[in-house]
């Protein structure tokens, strides 16, 4: 099922797994398909100002991990919002 992540390796949390898997994917998109990356960030609803700041200010080696953290943070925000309004 594409909507479910595989079970992480023993001892690794889902968040740790995301921190391990997302940066290489983001790096690949940065190198090969920037429009697709920007579209994905837009669909995830990562703030455009934060993305722009990272792309223009961050050291090249830190862009992918920093964008990964923004994605993870945004997804946690969505979960909290859903919990709040579903109660």
C-alpha positions as YAML, in Angstrom:
chain: A
units: angstrom
residues:
- id: 1
  name: UNK
  ca: [0.00, 0.00, 0.00]
- id: 2
  name: UNK
  ca: [1.68, 3.26, -1.11]
- id: 3
  name: UNK
  ca: [0.08, 5.24, 1.73]
- id: 4
  name: UNK
  ca: [1.88, 3.24, 4.40]
- id: 5
  name: UNK
  ca: [5.54, 3.36, 5.25]
- id: 6
  name: UNK
  ca: [7.28, 0.03, 5.68]
- id: 7
  name: UNK
  ca: [8.01, -1.02, 9.23]
- id: 8
  name: UNK
  ca: [11.24, 0.71, 10.29]
- id: 9
  name: UNK
  ca: [14.29, -1.34, 11.25]
- id: 10
  name: UNK
  ca: [14.41, -2.55, 14.84]
- id: 11
  name: UNK
  ca: [14.97, 0.29, 17.28]
- id: 12
  name: UNK
  ca: [14.32, 3.04, 14.75]
- id: 13
  name: UNK
  ca: [11.28, 5.27, 15.23]
- id: 14
  name: UNK
  ca: [9.12, 6.41, 12.33]
- id: 15
  name: UNK
  ca: [10.58, 9.91, 12.68]
- id: 16
  name: UNK
  ca: [14.15, 8.58, 12.62]
- id: 17
  name: UNK
  ca: [13.25, 6.59, 9.53]
- id: 18
  name: UNK
  ca: [11.91, 9.71, 7.84]
- id: 19
  name: UNK
  ca: [15.11, 11.59, 8.73]
- id: 20
  name: UNK
  ca: [17.07, 8.76, 7.12]
- id: 21
  name: UNK
  ca: [14.94, 8.35, 3.98]
- id: 22
  name: UNK
  ca: [13.81, 11.87, 3.07]
- id: 23
  name: UNK
  ca: [17.14, 13.71, 2.60]
- id: 24
  name: UNK
  ca: [18.45, 11.42, -0.17]
- id: 25
  name: UNK
  ca: [15.12, 11.69, -1.98]
- id: 26
  name: UNK
  ca: [15.10, 15.48, -1.61]
- id: 27
  name: UNK
  ca: [18.75, 15.66, -2.76]
- id: 28
  name: UNK
  ca: [17.85, 13.66, -5.86]
- id: 29
  name: UNK
  ca: [14.94, 15.97, -6.66]
- id: 30
  name: UNK
  ca: [17.12, 19.05, -6.05]
- id: 31
  name: UNK
  ca: [19.60, 17.73, -8.61]
- id: 32
  name: UNK
  ca: [17.21, 16.30, -11.18]
- id: 33
  name: UNK
  ca: [13.69, 17.70, -10.87]
- id: 34
  name: UNK
  ca: [13.40, 20.94, -8.91]
- id: 35
  name: UNK
  ca: [9.86, 21.70, -10.19]
- id: 36
  name: UNK
  ca: [8.65, 18.34, -8.87]
- id: 37
  name: UNK
  ca: [10.25, 19.03, -5.48]
- id: 38
  name: UNK
  ca: [8.67, 22.48, -5.28]
- id: 39
  name: UNK
  ca: [5.30, 21.05, -6.28]
- id: 40
  name: UNK
  ca: [5.56, 18.39, -3.57]
- id: 41
  name: UNK
  ca: [6.47, 20.99, -0.94]
- id: 42
  name: UNK
  ca: [3.51, 23.11, -2.08]
- id: 43
  name: UNK
  ca: [1.13, 20.13, -1.84]
- id: 44
  name: UNK
  ca: [2.45, 19.25, 1.61]
- id: 45
  name: UNK
  ca: [1.84, 22.92, 2.49]
- id: 46
  name: UNK
  ca: [5.35, 23.76, 3.63]
- id: 47
  name: UNK
  ca: [5.51, 27.57, 3.92]
- id: 48
  name: UNK
  ca: [6.96, 29.03, 0.73]
- id: 49
  name: UNK
  ca: [8.90, 31.70, 2.62]
- id: 50
  name: UNK
  ca: [10.73, 29.04, 4.65]
- id: 51
  name: UNK
  ca: [11.54, 27.01, 1.53]
- id: 52
  name: UNK
  ca: [12.86, 30.12, -0.25]
- id: 53
  name: UNK
  ca: [14.97, 31.07, 2.75]
- id: 54
  name: UNK
  ca: [16.50, 27.60, 2.96]
- id: 55
  name: UNK
  ca: [17.22, 27.45, -0.76]
- id: 56
  name: UNK
  ca: [18.88, 30.86, -0.78]
- id: 57
  name: UNK
  ca: [20.69, 30.91, 2.56]
- id: 58
  name: UNK
  ca: [21.46, 27.35, 3.65]
- id: 59
  name: UNK
  ca: [24.74, 25.62, 2.94]
- id: 60
  name: UNK
  ca: [24.25, 23.19, 0.03]
- id: 61
  name: UNK
  ca: [24.90, 20.11, 2.18]
- id: 62
  name: UNK
  ca: [22.25, 21.15, 4.71]
- id: 63
  name: UNK
  ca: [19.40, 21.93, 2.30]
- id: 64
  name: UNK
  ca: [17.99, 18.40, 2.01]
- id: 65
  name: UNK
  ca: [18.02, 17.61, 5.77]
- id: 66
  name: UNK
  ca: [16.53, 21.03, 6.54]
- id: 67
  name: UNK
  ca: [13.74, 20.59, 3.99]
- id: 68
  name: UNK
  ca: [13.11, 17.11, 5.39]
- id: 69
  name: UNK
  ca: [12.68, 18.62, 8.85]
- id: 70
  name: UNK
  ca: [10.22, 21.19, 7.48]
- id: 71
  name: UNK
  ca: [8.18, 18.40, 5.89]
- id: 72
  name: UNK
  ca: [8.16, 16.37, 9.10]
- id: 73
  name: UNK
  ca: [7.22, 19.41, 11.20]
- id: 74
  name: UNK
  ca: [4.38, 20.31, 8.82]
- id: 75
  name: UNK
  ca: [2.99, 16.78, 8.89]
- id: 76
  name: UNK
  ca: [3.03, 16.82, 12.71]
- id: 77
  name: UNK
  ca: [1.17, 20.15, 12.63]
- id: 78
  name: UNK
  ca: [-1.49, 18.60, 10.39]
- id: 79
  name: UNK
  ca: [-1.89, 15.66, 12.77]
- id: 80
  name: UNK
  ca: [-2.34, 17.99, 15.75]
- id: 81
  name: UNK
  ca: [-4.86, 20.11, 13.86]
- id: 82
  name: UNK
  ca: [-6.89, 17.02, 12.91]
- id: 83
  name: UNK
  ca: [-6.84, 15.80, 16.51]
- id: 84
  name: UNK
  ca: [-8.00, 19.19, 17.75]
- id: 85
  name: UNK
  ca: [-10.93, 19.45, 15.35]
- id: 86
  name: UNK
  ca: [-11.96, 15.78, 15.46]
- id: 87
  name: UNK
  ca: [-12.43, 15.82, 19.22]
...
